[in-house]
Every structure is written in structure tokens, then in C-alpha cells.
Amino acid sequence: DSVAGGVCPSKATIPGKTVIVTGANTGIGKQTAFELAKRGGNVILACRDMEKCEAAARAIRRETLNHHVNARHLDLASLKSIREFAAKINEEEERVDILVNNAAVMRCPHWTTEDGFEMQFGVNHLGHFLLTNLLLDKLKASAPSRIINLSSLAHIAGHIDFDDLNWQTRKYDPKAAYSQSKLAIVLFTKELSRRLQGSGVTVNALHPGVARTELGRHTGIHGSTFSSTTLGPIFWLLVKSPELAAQPSTYLAVAEELADVSGKYFDGLKQKAPAPEAEDEEVARRLWAESARLVGLSHVSSVREQPLPR
């Protein structure tokens, strides 16, 4: 546990608070939903695969004895699905206290989303960008509330290529595309925090650690018999379990000492400085504007523009 970062030090509970966790049918997302349900939250699992999502919700209800755990359909590769999900949440839920943007695609082939975006940029960044903006009024009305964005240490290798965000002209590099998407998440976190000053809504990004989950199914470790049979067991021993990898998300969601912390990047349970490009305010503002254009987000009344410091 110590080597892997340890467990959430906070014992805080969240009875009556509504939590949304994307990609919660497996891995870190499922374990985060479990941890927050165990602490008394009204937890909504937002997933693309409803069969797996319903099964995960049933398992969490059974293991935590918390019957306020429900499955909802959300496909982050579809702007239509995101808008439908957000509309339903805004209509049916009285409040949203915690939004955990956990779902991700990692190093997949050169796929595109329903709307033509490169899959990793589209799901990891643009999907969560739109979802978060559509839920902001509800989050503000529920303040104090929190947004947790799962990034990755891989963001340090990323670069935002504004000339080709969706890899339409460059030769596709799945690793570089993943790193760009995770850098975009940190930049989004920084800019959103700036825009939400004084709203009672905080937003932070984190690297949960490398975990034994389905996320790495497209990586080289599964690409050959040697990798999967010889290196695979060693890899599994050296990385975190989903239980430990969910501790940082849980910590950022519940810790009372983090109530006023916003716009920061956490590596596990510790706040750290992200990559230099992730702290570039001009890049963050430009990415926000371009992301809003791509997803058709022309105006969000709840996020006011804050001037950059001179």
C-alpha cells in the first residue's frame, strides 16, 4: 500500500450527496463508485455498456448495502448521448455534488467518435468538457461541490497541436494522441477553475497511478505472446490494484481539507506541479475556445469569463 501511494486518509462521509462517476462499470471508476457509495453517497454510474453498468451497480448495492446506486447510459463518444444524459440529470436530480470524470480510452487504433473526433481526444477531453459544462448550473446550485478530472502522468509527454487536434493530417501516433488528451484535461481543469472562482465549485486533476484495469487493453503488453505471458505477470505485480488506484479520486471527492483547493494537479494523494505546458494560461484559454467550438457549446451562463492577471 505504501509503495502504491496508500489509502485515502480522510474518513469523511457524504450522506445525501449526489455523485456521478463516468466509466464506472469497471476498473478505477467502479472502485471509486464503490468507495463513495460506502461513504453514503447517492451514486450514479454513467457508462456506455448498460449491461456491465447495471451489473456493477447491483454489485455495489450488494456490497455496500447502499441502495442509492443507479446506472445511467452515457456514451462519451457521442455528443448527442452526452446532451441527453445531462438533460436527464438536470431534470431528474435535485443536486449534483460530485462529478468524477473518470472514463477514458487509451492508445486505441485510429478510431473516430460519432462526431468525427479522434477517439482519445474526443472521449477523454471533449466528451468530459461538454458534460461538465452542461452540468455546471446544477453543480453551482449544489455548492459547495467538486469536479475531479482523471488525467495521467502521460500528460508530461503531451503537446496541444492546434493545427491538427484530431490527427487528420499527421501520421497517427496512439501514444502521442493519448498524451495530448491527458494534457488537455489538465489545461481544462486549470481554465475551468479560473472561470469558477467564487462559485463554490472546485475542480482538480489527478494521476491515479498505473492500475490493473481494462484501460490498457490496446497497449503493447497484450501485443504478443511473450509480452502477455512473460512480461504480463511482472507488470501486474508492479502496478496498483483498482482499489488503490481509486484512492486519489476518493480523496479529492471527500477530504474536508481540500474544500477550497481548486485548479491543482495531484499525483496520487499528493499535490504536484504538472508539466510546464499544462500551466500555460494562454494555451488553456485557447483550448477552451476551440473545445467549445468543436462541441457546439456557444454559451454557458454559469461560467463567467475571468480576466487573466497582468
C-alpha positions in Angstrom: 0.0 0.0 0.0 2.8 2.4 0.9 4.7 1.9 -2.4 1.4 2.3 -4.4 0.5 5.6 -2.7 -1.6 4.4 0.2 -5.2 4.7 1.0 -7.4 7.8 1.3 -6.6 9.4 4.7 -10.0 11.0 5.0 -12.8 9.3 6.9 -15.4 11.9 5.8 -18.8 10.6 4.7 -21.1 12.1 2.2 -24.7 11.1 3.1 -27.3 12.8 0.9 -24.7 13.9 -1.7 -25.2 13.0 -5.3 -22.2 11.7 -7.2 -21.7 11.0 -10.9 -18.8 8.7 -11.9 -18.2 8.2 -15.7 -16.8 4.9 -16.9 -17.9 3.3 -13.6 -18.7 -0.2 -14.8 -15.1 -1.4 -14.4 -11.6 -0.6 -13.0 -10.9 2.6 -11.2 -14.3 4.1 -12.0 -16.2 1.1 -10.5 -14.0 1.1 -7.4 -14.4 4.9 -7.0 -18.2 4.5 -7.2 -17.9 1.7 -4.6 -15.8 3.9 -2.2 -18.3 6.8 -2.5 -21.3 4.6 -2.1 -19.7 3.1 1.0 -19.5 6.7 2.4 -23.2 7.2 1.9 -23.4 8.9 -1.4 -26.2 8.7 -3.9 -24.1 7.4 -6.7 -24.9 7.4 -10.5 -22.7 5.2 -12.7 -22.5 6.7 -16.1 -21.5 4.2 -18.7 -21.7 3.2 -22.4 -22.2 -0.5 -21.8 -25.5 -0.7 -19.9 -25.3 -4.4 -19.2 -22.0 -4.1 -17.5 -23.1 -0.8 -15.8 -26.2 -2.5 -14.3 -24.2 -5.4 -13.1 -21.7 -3.0 -11.5 -24.5 -1.1 -9.8 -26.0 -4.3 -8.5 -22.7 -5.4 -7.1 -22.0 -2.1 -5.4 -25.5 -2.0 -3.8 -25.0 -5.6 -2.6 -21.5 -5.0 -1.1 -22.2 -1.6 0.5 -25.9 -2.1 1.4 -26.4 1.4 -0.1 -29.5 1.2 -2.4 -28.9 4.6 -3.8 -26.7 3.4 -6.6 -28.0 3.6 -10.1 -26.9 3.0 -13.7 -27.4 5.6 -16.5 -26.4 5.4 -20.1 -23.7 7.8 -21.3 -21.6 7.4 -24.4 -18.8 10.0 -24.3 -18.1 9.3 -28.0 -21.4 10.8 -28.9 -22.3 14.5 -28.3 -26.0 13.5 -28.7 -25.7 11.0 -25.9 -23.9 13.4 -23.6 -26.6 16.1 -24.1 -29.3 13.5 -23.4 -27.6 12.3 -20.3 -27.0 15.8 -19.0 -30.6 16.9 -19.8 -31.9 13.9 -17.8 -29.7 14.6 -14.8 -30.7 18.3 -14.8 -34.4 17.4 -15.0 -34.5 14.5 -12.5 -31.8 15.1 -9.9 -32.2 17.8 -7.3 -28.5 18.2 -6.9 -25.1 17.1 -8.2 -22.4 17.5 -5.5 -19.5 15.5 -7.0 -18.6 14.8 -10.7 -15.8 12.3 -11.3 -14.7 12.5 -14.9 -13.1 9.1 -14.9 -13.8 7.4 -18.3 -11.0 7.1 -20.8 -9.7 5.4 -23.9 -6.0 4.6 -24.0 -3.8 4.1 -27.1 -6.5 2.7 -29.3 -6.2 2.4 -33.1 -7.0 5.4 -35.2 -10.7 5.4 -34.5 -13.1 8.4 -34.6 -16.1 9.3 -32.5 -19.7 9.5 -33.8 -19.0 13.2 -34.4 -15.7 12.7 -36.2 -13.2 13.5 -33.4 -10.1 11.4 -32.8 -11.3 8.9 -30.3 -8.9 9.6 -27.4 -9.2 13.4 -27.7 -13.0 13.1 -28.2 -13.7 10.8 -25.3 -11.0 11.7 -22.8 -11.3 15.5 -23.2 -14.1 16.8 -25.4 -16.7 14.4 -24.0 -16.0 15.4 -20.4 -15.6 19.1 -21.4 -19.2 19.1 -22.8 -20.6 17.0 -20.0 -19.1 19.2 -17.3 -20.3 22.4 -18.9 -23.8 21.1 -19.2 -23.9 20.1 -15.6 -22.3 23.4 -14.2 -25.6 25.1 -13.3 -26.6 22.1 -11.2 -23.2 21.9 -9.6 -23.3 25.6 -8.8 -26.7 25.3 -7.3 -25.4 22.4 -5.1 -22.3 24.3 -3.9 -20.0 23.5 -2.3 -19.4 20.9 -4.9 -16.5 19.3 -6.6 -15.3 18.2 -10.0 -12.5 15.6 -10.3 -10.8 15.1 -13.7 -8.7 12.0 -14.2 -5.6 12.8 -16.2 -2.3 10.8 -16.3 1.4 11.2 -15.8 1.5 10.8 -19.6 0.4 14.4 -19.9 4.0 15.4 -19.5 4.7 13.9 -22.9 1.8 15.7 -24.5 1.6 18.7 -26.7 -1.6 20.5 -27.9 -1.3 20.7 -31.7 -4.0 23.3 -32.5 -3.3 22.8 -36.2 -4.3 19.2 -36.0 -6.1 18.4 -32.7 -7.9 15.4 -34.3 -4.9 13.9 -36.2 -6.4 14.5 -39.6 -3.1 15.4 -41.4 -0.4 13.8 -39.2 0.6 10.1 -39.2 -1.4 8.7 -36.3 0.6 8.0 -33.1 -1.7 6.5 -30.4 0.7 7.2 -27.6 1.1 10.9 -28.5 -2.7 11.2 -29.0 -3.3 9.8 -25.6 -0.7 12.1 -24.0 -2.3 15.1 -25.8 -5.7 14.1 -24.5 -4.5 13.9 -20.9 -2.6 17.2 -21.2 -5.9 18.7 -22.4 -7.6 17.5 -19.3 -5.1 19.3 -17.0 -5.4 22.5 -19.1 -9.2 22.2 -19.0 -9.0 21.9 -15.2 -6.9 25.0 -14.9 -9.1 27.1 -17.1 -12.4 25.9 -15.6 -11.0 26.6 -12.1 -10.2 30.2 -13.1 -13.7 30.7 -14.6 -15.4 29.2 -11.4 -13.7 31.5 -8.9 -16.1 32.4 -6.2 -18.8 29.9 -7.3 -18.3 27.3 -4.6 -17.4 24.7 -7.2 -13.8 23.3 -7.2 -12.1 21.3 -9.9 -8.8 19.4 -9.7 -7.0 16.9 -11.9 -5.1 13.8 -10.9 -2.9 11.0 -12.0 -4.3 7.9 -10.2 -1.2 5.7 -10.9 -0.8 2.8 -13.3 -3.5 0.3 -12.4 -4.5 -3.2 -13.4 -7.6 -2.3 -15.4 -9.1 -2.9 -18.9 -7.8 0.6 -19.9 -4.5 -0.8 -21.2 -6.0 -3.4 -23.5 -4.7 -1.6 -26.6 -1.1 -1.3 -25.3 1.9 -3.4 -26.3 1.7 -5.6 -23.2 -1.0 -7.5 -24.9 0.5 -7.4 -28.4 2.5 -10.6 -28.3 2.6 -14.0 -26.6 5.9 -13.1 -25.0 4.6 -9.8 -23.6 1.4 -11.2 -22.3 2.8 -14.5 -20.8 6.3 -13.4 -19.7 6.1 -9.7 -19.0 2.4 -9.6 -18.1 2.7 -11.3 -14.7 5.6 -9.0 -13.7 3.6 -5.9 -14.9 0.6 -7.0 -12.9 2.7 -7.3 -9.7 4.2 -3.8 -10.1 1.1 -1.8 -10.7 -1.8 -0.7 -8.5 -4.9 -2.7 -7.9 -8.1 -0.8 -8.9 -8.8 -0.5 -5.2 -5.6 1.5 -4.5 -5.9 3.5 -7.8 -9.3 4.7 -6.7 -8.0 6.2 -3.5 -6.9 9.6 -5.1 -10.3 10.1 -6.7 -12.0 9.3 -3.4 -9.6 11.7 -1.5 -10.3 14.6 -3.8 -14.1 13.9 -3.6 -14.5 13.8 0.1 -11.5 15.3 2.0 -12.5 18.2 4.1 -9.0 19.7 4.0 -9.4 20.1 0.2 -12.7 22.0 0.3 -11.1 25.2 -1.0 -8.4 23.6 -3.2 -9.0 24.2 -6.9 -7.2 24.2 -10.2 -4.5 21.8 -8.9 -2.9 18.6 -10.2 -2.4 15.6 -7.9 -0.1 12.7 -8.4 -1.8 10.1 -6.2 -2.6 11.7 -2.9 -0.1 14.5 -3.2 -0.4 17.8 -5.0 2.4 18.4 -7.5 3.3 20.7 -10.3 2.1 19.5 -13.7 4.1 19.8 -16.9 5.0 23.4 -17.9 2.6 23.4 -20.9 -0.2 22.4 -18.5 0.3 25.7 -16.7 0.3 27.9 -19.8 -2.8 30.2 -19.3 -2.9 31.2 -22.9 -2.9 27.6 -24.2 -5.6 26.8 -21.6 -7.8 29.7 -22.8 -7.2 28.8 -26.5 -8.0 25.2 -25.9 -11.2 26.1 -24.1 -12.4 28.2 -27.0 -11.5 25.6 -29.6 -13.2 22.8 -27.5 -16.3 24.9 -27.1 -16.4 25.4 -30.9 -15.9 21.7 -31.6 -18.7 20.5 -29.3 -21.1 23.3 -30.2 -21.1 25.0 -26.8 -21.8 28.6 -27.8 -22.8 29.9 -24.3 -22.8 28.6 -20.8 -24.3 31.2 -18.4 -22.9 29.7 -15.3 -19.2 30.2 -16.3 -18.2 33.7 -16.4 -15.0 34.9 -18.1 -12.3 35.9 -15.7 -9.5 38.3 -16.9 -6.0 36.9 -17.0 -3.7 38.5 -14.4 -1.3 41.1 -15.9 
